[in-house]
Amino acid sequence: MKTLTVDIRKAQPEDAEGIADVHQHAWWGTYAGIIPHKSLTGMINRRGGKWWASAIRRSAFILVAEIGGDIVGYATLGRNRSRDLRQQGEIYELYLKPEYQGIGLGTRLFEAARLKLKSNGLVGLVVWALEENSGAMSFYAGAGGRDVAEGVELFEQKALRKVAFVWP
Ligand SMILES: CC(C)(COP(=O)(O)OP(=O)(O)OC[C@H]1O[C@@H](n2cnc3c(N)ncnc32)[C@H](O)[C@@H]1OP(=O)(O)O)[C@@H](O)C(=O)NCCC(=O)NCCS
């Protein structure tokens, strides 16, 4: 029997197509029926391989989870963008391909992202999740996040509530 190992590492430009594929499938799986169709299609189509290659060149803060040579998940992170929260680090996105969800990979990618922020001197962490994304809400609460703030995202006049989870 072949044993496949999970590698969590910094993204390289040649990972761009793999990340674009994860992005497309994970976002459809997560947000279809929540984010209005036109907005969701627009956000997905905008971020093809070229977009990701350029993002990887500009940022040292994109991580990937790789199994047997395939990119199955990614995380983007950096400085907290919300002035109202004092945490310095933020995980902007954390997504796995649907067939790789629920087997502990999200926890590993989350911990790697948290460590990366910490080792870059960013103290404290914030993550925003849409309230209707029940999987993410359970995941972050289960990972010890404290929900401390709420906000609203507008998509084609549809207002979606979002929640900020923080870690010290
Ligand atoms: C959210 C996500 C990153 C979690 O990663 P994962 O590998 O699926 O989660 P894990 O297997 O590490 O699970 C850890 C815990 O999270 C919770 N959890 C994860 N997914 C869940 C879901 N869909 N529903 C309910 N609880 C869930 C469970 O409590 C689980 O604890 P358990 O092992 O005691 O059951 C992943 O499911 C994903 O990519 N989802 C779609 C994209 C998304 O919502 N990203 C976050 C955007 S803010």
Ligand as a Chemical Component Dictionary entry (heavy atoms), coordinates in Angstrom:
data_LIG
# 
_chem_comp.id                   LIG 
_chem_comp.type                 NON-POLYMER 
_chem_comp.pdbx_formal_charge   0 
_chem_comp.three_letter_code    LIG 
# 
loop_
_chem_comp_atom.comp_id 
_chem_comp_atom.atom_id 
_chem_comp_atom.alt_atom_id 
_chem_comp_atom.type_symbol 
_chem_comp_atom.charge 
_chem_comp_atom.model_Cartn_x 
_chem_comp_atom.model_Cartn_y 
_chem_comp_atom.model_Cartn_z 
_chem_comp_atom.pdbx_ordinal 
LIG C1  C1  C 0 -13.288 24.954 7.088  1  
LIG C2  C2  C 0 -12.148 23.992 6.699  2  
LIG C3  C3  C 0 -10.892 24.786 6.397  3  
LIG C4  C4  C 0 -11.903 23.054 7.873  4  
LIG O1  O1  O 0 -10.891 22.127 7.540  5  
LIG P1  P1  P 0 -11.163 20.547 7.692  6  
LIG O2  O2  O 0 -9.927  19.837 7.329  7  
LIG O3  O3  O 0 -12.378 20.218 6.927  8  
LIG O4  O4  O 0 -11.436 20.435 9.239  9  
LIG P2  P2  P 0 -10.826 19.329 10.234 10 
LIG O5  O5  O 0 -11.012 17.992 9.635  11 
LIG O6  O6  O 0 -9.439  19.748 10.602 12 
LIG O7  O7  O 0 -11.836 19.474 11.450 13 
LIG C5  C5  C 0 -11.564 20.120 12.664 14 
LIG C6  C6  C 0 -12.865 20.432 13.370 15 
LIG O8  O8  O 0 -13.590 21.421 12.632 16 
LIG C7  C7  C 0 -14.995 21.166 12.706 17 
LIG N1  N1  N 0 -15.522 21.139 11.337 18 
LIG C8  C8  C 0 -14.806 21.158 10.205 19 
LIG N2  N2  N 0 -15.607 21.190 9.134  20 
LIG C9  C9  C 0 -16.863 21.181 9.599  21 
LIG C10 C10 C 0 -18.139 21.210 8.970  22 
LIG N3  N3  N 0 -18.284 21.250 7.631  23 
LIG N4  N4  N 0 -19.224 21.191 9.753  24 
LIG C11 C11 C 0 -19.107 21.141 11.092 25 
LIG N5  N5  N 0 -17.925 21.102 11.741 26 
LIG C12 C12 C 0 -16.825 21.144 10.996 27 
LIG C13 C13 C 0 -15.187 19.913 13.417 28 
LIG O9  O9  O 0 -15.622 20.310 14.728 29 
LIG C14 C14 C 0 -13.820 19.267 13.524 30 
LIG O10 O10 O 0 -13.672 18.728 14.785 31 
LIG P3  P3  P 0 -13.729 17.108 15.004 32 
LIG O11 O11 O 0 -12.487 16.594 14.326 33 
LIG O12 O12 O 0 -13.693 17.018 16.468 34 
LIG O13 O13 O 0 -14.971 16.658 14.362 35 
LIG C15 C15 C 0 -12.502 23.127 5.459  36 
LIG O14 O14 O 0 -13.595 22.290 5.769  37 
LIG C16 C16 C 0 -12.846 23.946 4.240  38 
LIG O15 O15 O 0 -11.988 24.232 3.420  39 
LIG N6  N6  N 0 -14.138 24.289 4.117  40 
LIG C17 C17 C 0 -14.611 25.045 2.980  41 
LIG C18 C18 C 0 -13.986 26.388 2.908  42 
LIG C19 C19 C 0 -14.202 27.251 4.115  43 
LIG O16 O16 O 0 -15.288 27.358 4.655  44 
LIG N7  N7  N 0 -13.115 27.921 4.518  45 
LIG C20 C20 C 0 -13.132 28.872 5.581  46 
LIG C21 C21 C 0 -13.528 30.181 5.028  47 
LIG S1  S1  S 0 -13.491 31.436 6.271  48 
# 
loop_
_chem_comp_bond.comp_id 
_chem_comp_bond.atom_id_1 
_chem_comp_bond.atom_id_2 
_chem_comp_bond.value_order 
_chem_comp_bond.pdbx_ordinal 
LIG C1  C2  SING 1  
LIG C2  C3  SING 2  
LIG C2  C4  SING 3  
LIG C2  C15 SING 4  
LIG C4  O1  SING 5  
LIG O1  P1  SING 6  
LIG P1  O2  DOUB 7  
LIG P1  O3  SING 8  
LIG P1  O4  SING 9  
LIG O4  P2  SING 10 
LIG P2  O5  DOUB 11 
LIG P2  O6  SING 12 
LIG P2  O7  SING 13 
LIG O7  C5  SING 14 
LIG C5  C6  SING 15 
LIG C6  O8  SING 16 
LIG C6  C14 SING 17 
LIG O8  C7  SING 18 
LIG C7  N1  SING 19 
LIG C7  C13 SING 20 
LIG N1  C8  SING 21 
LIG N1  C12 SING 22 
LIG C8  N2  DOUB 23 
LIG N2  C9  SING 24 
LIG C9  C10 SING 25 
LIG C9  C12 DOUB 26 
LIG C10 N3  SING 27 
LIG C10 N4  DOUB 28 
LIG N4  C11 SING 29 
LIG C11 N5  DOUB 30 
LIG N5  C12 SING 31 
LIG C13 O9  SING 32 
LIG C13 C14 SING 33 
LIG C14 O10 SING 34 
LIG O10 P3  SING 35 
LIG P3  O11 DOUB 36 
LIG P3  O12 SING 37 
LIG P3  O13 SING 38 
LIG C15 O14 SING 39 
LIG C15 C16 SING 40 
LIG C16 O15 DOUB 41 
LIG C16 N6  SING 42 
LIG N6  C17 SING 43 
LIG C17 C18 SING 44 
LIG C18 C19 SING 45 
LIG C19 O16 DOUB 46 
LIG C19 N7  SING 47 
LIG N7  C20 SING 48 
LIG C20 C21 SING 49 
LIG C21 S1  SING 50 
# 
